[in-house]
Amino acid sequence: MPDGLVSAAEANRDFSKMLRDVEGGARITITKDGKPVAVLSPADASMNLDRSSAHRRMMVMLAEGLPLGFCGGVDRDDVHSR
């Protein structure tokens, strides 16, 4: 399947083939009622690196914890009072 347009029904039916084509560099626009609604295109390698870097930073933040500036207890009634 070369670059081009496919209907949502065709995309649903031939998704595995479309993925193979996209792996090969194709860019496919999916339409619904003749109007473009999505584009299936190869993932950008730099995007994966950015995502990986962001994930590492997030994991460091989770491990260290974030300072909340809270010093005091809260009981159930405090949480549910308005």
N, C-alpha and C positions, 0 to 999 in steps of 0.2 A: 504494500500500500504506500504509494508515494505521498509527499506532502499534499495536503488538500483537506476537503470537507467530508465529514461523515455524519450521518444522522445519529441521534442518541440510540435508536433501536439497533443500528448497525454496530455502533461502538459497544453496546451491551453484548451483542452476539459474537463479535470478533475481537474482544478486548485483548486476548493473548497475542493474536497476530499483530494488533496495533502496538503492543508493548515491544515486540521484537523489532518492528519497524522503527520505533522511536529509539530503541537501543542503537540502531544503525544510523541515527541522525535525523530521521524524519520528524516533521512537526505537523500535527494533525489538529484541525479545528473541529469540534463536535457541535452539531447544531440541534436545535429543538424547534420544530415548526418553521424550519428554514432560517432561523436566527442563530448566530454564533452564541454559545453559552460557556464553552470551555476550550482550553488549548492544552493538548498533550504534547510535551516537548522534552527533549533530553535534559536531565538534571545537570546543572552547572557544577563542575568539580570545585570551584572556589566557594560556591554556596555550601557545599558539604564541609569544607574546611572552616568556614565561618560558624556554621552550626556546631561543629565539633568543639571549636574554641569557646563558644558561648556555653556549651554544656559543661566543659571543664570549669569555667568560672562559676557557674551556678553550683556545681558540686562543692567547690571550695567554700562558697558562701554558706551552703547548707551545713557543711562540716563545722565551720567556725561559729555559726549562729549569727543572728543579727541583734544588735543592741536595741532593746525596746524602750529603755528608760523607765521601766516599771519597777517599783519597789513597794510591794504591799500585797496583801492577800486579797483574794476575791472569793466570796462564797456563792453558792447557787442562787440565793435570794438576790444578791447584788446583780448578778448577771441577768436575772429575769425581771428586775424592777424597771419601771418606765419612768 
